[in-house]
């Protein structure tokens, strides 16, 4: 029997690697856009290709971990993650980078679900489970704190490719720790891997994300966008029908008949779409609005990340006075207030006020970070923690990828509308390609063909148009957080303790 503390630290480190890699990329997106001459749609896919593959494969990955062994699958996931990181660093076009990011997402799904399942299987008494998820949440918070600063330093000091190369020694160390400190566990009798169901889920999610991301270019009412959404909805409906007929499904759909479980899942979803997604959009705002370098943008993200770490550590104390429902509702409401406050401060171009709003959002995110995971797994039988971790992390990353697509479309459309409104006096009209480059942080390329006298005017106009678009995104995210808080309050009744 391994030392359970080291098991917890090792698995938390594996999960932190995923969070680190996810967020270290965000601050480097403008540099990637300039280096590979990429549009905003290309940049969205850098995030979304990874998230989409990750989210699509989480459910089957959880079942694979239950069947083959969680320790073994964690090691396989780390190996795939390392190879994909190498390919990301070598990428010479946006397409190659996005393919490599998708492969990395598959590896991340294998290692993350298995690591979470090990934690859920090892710590099952109420007190030790609360401590375990608190440590896990703190590790996630530290990764989020370090990621923007690390990404900025690496991008500025060397170049963006090294944010991927540096994963290799970290993965090697984690593979050694997993081999030494993690016991094997499995549940082969109940685990089921359904390739057809997995393909349906992945294809359905892909169609919806594709529609969201390309809507800003193809238009929401276009035939292509409508067909993508319709195909995605149809494929996901067939997935539900297929899963209902499985003897041991990847997703136990009967869980969704329990209000408390639905409330916990909604809490995770709200956390993802209103708080975690800001790790993608905030670096773009800080670089486009303030003109910060990648390093300064990483430093400027610290108020959000530090507040998240501090509140993650305080969450266990809050659990003495509030149940999971209370913490989820409180955290979501704090996130809503923080997003609205940041939106109000965004146009002032006073970093102190923006940082204050980020602190509030980060505080709410810190309360939610470990509690959302704990609340969902508390509804799952111990022997099916692989499936439970798959459901919880799928909810988290489906939320992020949907929010990146939907909020990214809102950002592009609002930026385009504001740019046209501000620039008409100068005879400037934004094309979808121009807006894509503005939002991606590549304004110099967007206006490269304009007369020199107009370039400065166009860039300043683009700056304020982007700020208006970003504020719209924050208002929408704040409203969504408040709506989800109300739903969690209604669904997760005290008598049905999460």
C-alpha positions in Angstrom: 0.0 0.0 0.0 1.5 3.3 -1.1 1.6 6.4 1.2 -1.7 8.1 0.5 -0.3 11.6 0.9 2.2 11.0 -1.9 -0.6 9.4 -4.0 -2.6 12.6 -3.5 0.3 14.9 -4.3 1.3 12.9 -7.4 -2.3 12.8 -8.8 -2.8 16.5 -8.1 0.5 17.2 -9.9 -0.8 15.2 -12.9 -4.0 17.3 -12.9 -2.0 20.5 -12.4 0.0 19.7 -15.5 -3.3 19.8 -17.5 -4.4 23.1 -16.0 -0.9 24.6 -16.5 -0.8 23.5 -20.1 -4.3 24.8 -20.8 -3.7 28.2 -19.4 0.0 28.7 -20.3 -1.1 28.8 -24.0 -3.7 31.6 -23.5 -1.2 34.4 -22.8 0.9 33.2 -25.9 -2.0 33.3 -28.4 -1.2 36.8 -29.8 2.5 35.7 -30.3 1.3 32.4 -32.0 -1.1 34.5 -34.2 1.8 36.7 -35.3 4.3 33.9 -35.8 2.0 31.7 -37.9 0.0 34.6 -39.5 -3.2 33.2 -37.9 -6.7 34.7 -37.7 -8.9 34.8 -34.6 -10.7 31.7 -35.8 -7.3 29.9 -36.1 -6.4 31.1 -32.6 -9.8 29.9 -31.2 -9.0 26.5 -32.6 -5.6 26.4 -30.8 -7.7 26.4 -27.6 -10.7 24.5 -28.9 -9.0 21.7 -30.8 -7.4 20.7 -27.5 -10.5 21.2 -25.4 -12.8 19.5 -28.0 -10.6 16.3 -28.2 -10.2 16.4 -24.4 -13.9 16.8 -23.6 -15.0 14.3 -26.3 -12.7 11.6 -25.0 -13.2 12.1 -21.3 -16.2 9.8 -20.9 -14.7 6.8 -22.8 -11.3 7.6 -21.0 -13.0 7.2 -17.6 -14.4 3.8 -18.6 -11.1 2.7 -20.1 -9.4 3.7 -16.8 -11.9 1.6 -14.8 -11.4 -1.4 -17.1 -7.7 -1.4 -17.8 -6.4 0.1 -14.6 -6.1 3.7 -13.5 -2.4 3.7 -12.9 -1.6 2.1 -16.3 -3.9 4.5 -18.2 -2.4 7.5 -16.4 1.0 6.4 -17.6 -0.3 5.9 -21.2 -1.9 9.4 -21.1 1.4 11.0 -20.0 3.2 9.3 -22.9 0.7 10.6 -25.5 0.8 14.0 -23.9 4.6 14.2 -24.1 4.7 13.2 -27.8 1.9 15.6 -28.7 3.8 18.4 -26.9 6.8 17.8 -29.0 4.7 18.0 -32.2 3.1 21.3 -31.0 6.5 22.8 -30.5 7.6 21.7 -34.1 4.3 23.0 -35.7 4.9 25.1 -38.8 1.2 26.0 -39.7 -1.9 26.7 -37.6 -3.4 23.4 -39.0 -0.4 21.3 -37.8 -0.5 23.0 -34.4 -4.2 22.3 -34.0 -3.9 18.7 -35.0 -1.1 18.3 -32.4 -3.2 20.0 -29.8 -6.1 17.6 -30.5 -3.8 14.6 -30.0 -2.6 16.2 -26.8 -6.2 16.5 -25.7 -6.7 12.8 -26.1 -3.7 12.1 -24.0 -4.8 14.6 -21.4 -8.2 12.9 -21.2 -6.6 9.6 -20.4 -4.3 10.9 -17.7 -6.7 13.3 -16.1 -9.7 10.9 -15.7 -7.4 8.2 -14.3 -5.8 10.6 -11.8 -9.1 11.9 -10.6 -10.4 8.3 -10.3 -7.4 7.4 -8.1 -8.1 10.3 -5.8 -11.8 9.4 -5.6 -11.0 5.7 -5.0 -8.4 6.3 -2.4 -10.1 9.0 -0.3 -13.8 8.1 0.5 -14.4 9.1 4.1 -16.1 12.5 4.3 -13.3 14.3 6.2 -10.4 12.9 4.2 -12.3 13.4 1.0 -12.8 17.1 1.8 -9.1 17.5 2.5 -8.1 15.6 -0.7 -10.2 17.8 -2.9 -9.0 20.9 -1.1 -5.4 19.9 -1.9 -6.4 19.1 -5.4 -8.1 22.5 -5.8 -5.1 24.3 -4.4 -2.9 22.5 -6.9 -5.2 23.6 -9.7 -5.1 27.2 -8.4 -1.3 27.2 -8.2 -1.1 26.0 -11.8 -3.5 28.7 -12.9 -1.4 31.3 -10.9 1.9 30.2 -12.5 0.6 29.5 -16.0 0.1 33.1 -17.3 3.4 34.4 -15.9 5.3 31.3 -17.0 3.8 31.5 -20.5 4.6 35.2 -20.8 8.2 34.7 -19.6 8.9 31.8 -22.0 7.2 33.6 -24.9 9.2 36.8 -24.4 12.5 35.3 -23.4 12.7 32.5 -25.9 9.5 31.9 -28.1 6.1 30.3 -27.8 7.3 26.9 -29.0 9.1 26.3 -25.7 5.9 26.4 -23.7 5.3 23.0 -25.3 8.9 21.7 -25.2 9.2 22.3 -21.4 6.3 19.8 -20.9 8.8 16.9 -21.7 10.9 16.9 -18.5 7.8 17.6 -16.4 6.1 14.5 -17.9 9.2 12.4 -17.3 9.2 13.3 -13.6 5.5 12.6 -13.2 5.8 9.2 -14.9 8.4 8.3 -12.3 6.2 9.5 -9.4 3.2 7.6 -10.7 5.2 4.4 -11.0 6.5 4.8 -7.5 3.5 6.2 -5.5 0.2 5.2 -7.2 -1.4 1.8 -6.6 -3.2 0.0 -9.4 -7.0 -0.1 -9.1 -9.8 -1.0 -11.6 -13.4 -2.0 -11.9 -13.5 -4.2 -14.9 -16.8 -5.7 -14.1 -18.7 -2.4 -14.5 -16.6 -0.5 -16.9 -17.7 -0.3 -20.5 -16.0 1.2 -23.5 -18.5 1.9 -26.3 -16.6 3.0 -29.5 -19.8 3.8 -31.3 -21.2 5.9 -28.5 -17.8 7.7 -28.1 -17.8 8.5 -31.8 -21.3 9.9 -31.7 -20.5 12.0 -28.7 -17.3 13.4 -30.2 -18.9 14.0 -33.6 -21.9 15.8 -32.1 -19.8 18.0 -29.9 -17.5 18.8 -32.8 -20.3 19.9 -35.0 -21.7 22.3 -32.3 -18.3 23.8 -31.6 -17.5 24.1 -35.3 -20.8 26.0 -35.7 -20.0 28.3 -32.8 -16.5 29.2 -33.8 -17.2 29.7 -37.5 -20.5 31.6 -36.9 -18.6 34.9 -36.7 -17.4 34.4 -40.2 -20.2 32.3 -41.8 -22.9 34.2 -40.0 -25.4 32.7 -37.4 -28.2 32.4 -39.9 -26.2 30.9 -42.7 -27.1 27.4 -44.0 -23.7 26.1 -43.0 -24.0 27.2 -39.4 -27.6 25.9 -39.0 -26.6 22.5 -40.5 -23.7 22.2 -38.1 -25.9 22.9 -35.1 -28.6 20.5 -36.4 -26.1 17.8 -37.1 -24.6 18.2 -33.6 -28.0 18.0 -31.9 -29.0 15.0 -33.9 -25.8 13.1 -33.2 -26.0 13.8 -29.4 -29.6 12.7 -29.4 -28.6 9.4 -31.0 -25.8 9.1 -28.4 -28.4 9.4 -25.6 -30.5 6.6 -27.2 -27.5 4.4 -27.7 -26.4 4.8 -24.1 -29.8 4.0 -22.8 -29.5 0.6 -24.4 -26.1 -0.2 -23.0 -25.8 -2.8 -20.1 -22.9 -0.8 -18.6 -23.0 2.6 -20.3 -20.2 5.2 -20.3 -22.6 7.5 -18.7 -25.2 6.2 -16.2 -28.1 8.3 -17.5 -30.2 7.4 -14.4 -28.0 9.8 -12.4 -29.7 12.7 -14.3 -32.9 11.7 -12.6 -31.5 12.9 -9.3 -32.0 16.6 -8.8 -28.9 16.9 -6.6 -26.7 15.4 -9.3 -28.1 17.7 -11.9 -27.5 20.6 -9.6 -23.8 19.6 -9.0 -23.3 19.2 -12.8 -24.8 22.6 -13.4 -22.5 24.1 -10.8 -19.5 22.7 -12.6 -20.8 23.9 -16.0 -21.5 27.4 -14.6 -18.0 27.6 -13.1 -16.5 26.6 -16.5 -18.5 29.0 -18.7 -18.3 32.0 -16.4 -14.9 31.8 -14.5 -12.5 29.3 -16.1 -13.1 30.6 -19.6 -11.7 34.0 -18.6 -8.2 32.5 -18.6 -8.5 32.5 -22.4 -10.1 36.0 -22.8 -8.4 38.0 -20.1 -4.8 37.8 -21.7 -6.3 39.0 -25.0 -7.8 42.0 -23.3 -4.7 42.8 -21.4 -2.5 42.7 -24.5 -5.0 44.4 -26.9 -6.3 47.1 -24.5 -3.2 48.0 -22.5 -0.6 47.0 -25.0 1.0 44.7 -22.5 3.8 42.3 -23.5 3.2 38.6 -22.9 5.2 38.9 -19.7 3.3 41.9 -18.4 0.0 40.2 -19.3 1.0 37.1 -17.3 1.9 39.3 -14.3 -1.4 41.2 -14.7 -3.3 37.9 -14.5 -1.9 37.3 -11.0 -4.8 39.0 -9.0 -7.3 36.5 -10.5 -5.0 33.5 -10.0 -3.8 34.4 -6.5 -7.4 35.0 -5.3 -8.3 31.6 -6.6 -5.5 29.9 -4.8 -6.3 31.6 -1.5 -10.0 30.9 -1.6 -9.3 27.2 -2.6 -7.5 26.8 0.6 -10.2 28.5 2.6 -13.0 26.4 1.0 -12.7 23.6 3.7 -13.4 26.1 6.4 -16.4 27.3 4.6 -17.6 23.7 4.4 -18.0 23.8 8.2 -20.8 26.3 7.8 -22.2 25.6 4.4 -23.0 22.4 2.5 -21.9 21.9 -1.1 -25.1 23.6 -2.4 -24.4 26.7 -0.4 -20.8 26.9 -1.5 -21.7 26.4 -5.2 -24.4 29.1 -5.1 -22.2 31.5 -3.2 -19.2 30.9 -5.5 -21.3 31.4 -8.7 -22.8 34.7 -7.3 -19.4 36.0 -6.5 -18.2 35.1 -10.0 -21.2 36.9 -11.5 -20.4 40.1 -9.4 -16.7 39.9 -10.4 -17.4 39.6 -14.1 -19.8 42.5 -14.1 -17.3 44.6 -12.1 -14.5 43.8 -14.5 -16.8 44.7 -17.4 -17.6 48.1 -15.9 -13.8 48.7 -15.3 -12.7 47.5 -18.7 -13.4 50.7 -20.7 -11.7 52.9 -18.0 -8.3 51.5 -18.9 -7.4 51.8 -15.2 -5.7 48.5 -14.4 -6.3 48.8 -10.7 -10.1 48.7 -11.2 -9.8 45.8 -13.6 -7.6 44.0 -11.2 -10.2 44.5 -8.4 -12.8 42.9 -10.6 -10.5 40.0 -11.4 -9.9 39.4 -7.7 -13.6 39.1 -7.0 -14.0 36.6 -10.0 -10.9 34.7 -8.8 -12.3 34.5 -5.3 -15.6 32.9 -6.5 -13.6 30.6 -8.8 -11.5 29.5 -5.8 -14.6 28.5 -3.8 -15.9 26.5 -6.8 -12.7 24.8 -8.0 -12.5 21.8 -5.6 -16.2 21.9 -4.5 -17.6 21.3 -8.0 -15.4 18.2 -8.4 -16.3 16.9 -4.9 -20.0 17.5 -5.3 -20.3 15.4 -8.5 -18.1 12.5 -7.3 -20.1 12.4 -4.0 -23.1 11.3 -6.1 -21.2 8.4 -7.8 -20.6 4.9 -6.3 -17.0 4.5 -5.3 -16.4 1.6 -7.7 -17.4 3.8 -10.6 -15.1 6.8 -9.9 -13.6 6.5 -13.4 -17.0 7.2 -14.9 -17.6 9.9 -12.2 -14.4 11.7 -13.0 -15.2 11.4 -16.7 -18.6 13.1 -16.1 -17.2 15.9 -13.9 -14.3 16.8 -16.2 -16.4 16.4 -19.3 -18.8 18.9 -17.9 -15.9 21.3 -17.0 -14.2 21.2 -20.4 -17.4 21.0 -22.5 -18.4 24.2 -20.7 -15.0 25.8 -21.5 -15.0 24.8 -25.1 -18.7 25.9 -25.6 -17.9 29.2 -23.9 -14.8 29.8 -26.0 -16.9 29.2 -29.1 -20.0 31.2 -28.0 -18.3 34.0 -26.2 -15.6 34.2 -28.8 -18.4 34.7 -31.4 -19.9 37.4 -29.3 -16.5 39.1 -28.9 -15.9 39.1 -32.7 -19.4 40.3 -33.5 -19.5 43.1 -30.9 -15.9 44.2 -31.9 -17.0 44.3 -35.6 -20.1 46.3 -34.8 -18.2 48.8 -32.6 -15.4 49.1 -35.1 -17.8 50.0 -37.9 -19.6 52.5 -35.7 -16.4 54.2 -34.6 -14.6 54.0 -38.0 -17.2 55.2 -40.5 -16.0 58.8 -40.3 -12.7 57.6 -41.7 -14.3 55.5 -44.4 -13.1 52.2 -42.8 -15.1 49.1 -43.0 -14.1 45.9 -41.2 -14.1 42.5 -43.0 -14.4 39.3 -41.0 -10.8 38.6 -41.7 -9.7 42.0 -40.4 -11.8 41.6 -37.2 -10.3 38.1 -36.7 -6.8 39.5 -36.8 -7.8 42.4 -34.4 -9.2 40.1 -31.8 -6.3 37.7 -32.1 -3.9 40.5 -31.2 -2.5 40.9 -34.7 -3.8 44.4 -35.6 -0.6 45.4 -37.4 -1.2 42.7 -39.9 -4.9 43.6 -40.2 -4.1 47.2 -41.2 -0.9 46.6 -43.1 -2.5 47.5 -46.4 -3.9 50.8 -45.3 -2.2 54.2 -46.0 0.2 55.1 -43.2 -1.9 58.1 -42.2 -4.9 55.8 -41.5 -3.0 53.0 -39.7 -2.7 54.8 -36.4 -6.3 55.8 -36.4 -7.4 52.3 -37.4 -5.4 50.7 -34.6 -6.7 53.1 -31.9 -10.3 52.5 -33.2 -9.7 48.7 -33.1 -8.5 49.0 -29.5 -11.7 50.6 -28.3 -13.8 48.3 -30.4 -12.2 45.3 -28.8 -12.7 46.7 -25.3 -16.4 47.1 -26.0 -16.6 43.5 -27.3 -14.7 42.2 -24.3 -17.1 44.1 -21.9 -20.1 42.5 -23.6 -18.5 39.0 -23.1 -18.1 39.7 -19.4 -21.7 41.0 -18.9 -23.0 37.9 -20.6 -20.8 35.6 -18.5 -21.9 37.3 -15.3 -25.5 36.9 -16.3 -25.0 33.2 -17.0 -23.3 32.7 -13.6 -26.3 34.3 -11.8 -28.8 32.1 -13.7 -26.9 28.9 -13.0 -26.6 29.9 -9.3 -30.4 30.2 -9.2 -30.8 26.7 -10.8 -28.3 25.1 -8.4 -30.2 26.7 -5.4 -33.5 25.2 -6.6 -32.1 21.7 -7.6 -29.6 20.9 -4.9 -32.0 20.8 -2.0 -30.5 20.4 1.5 -32.4 17.2 2.1 -30.7 15.8 -1.0 -27.2 16.6 0.3 -24.6 16.5 -2.5 
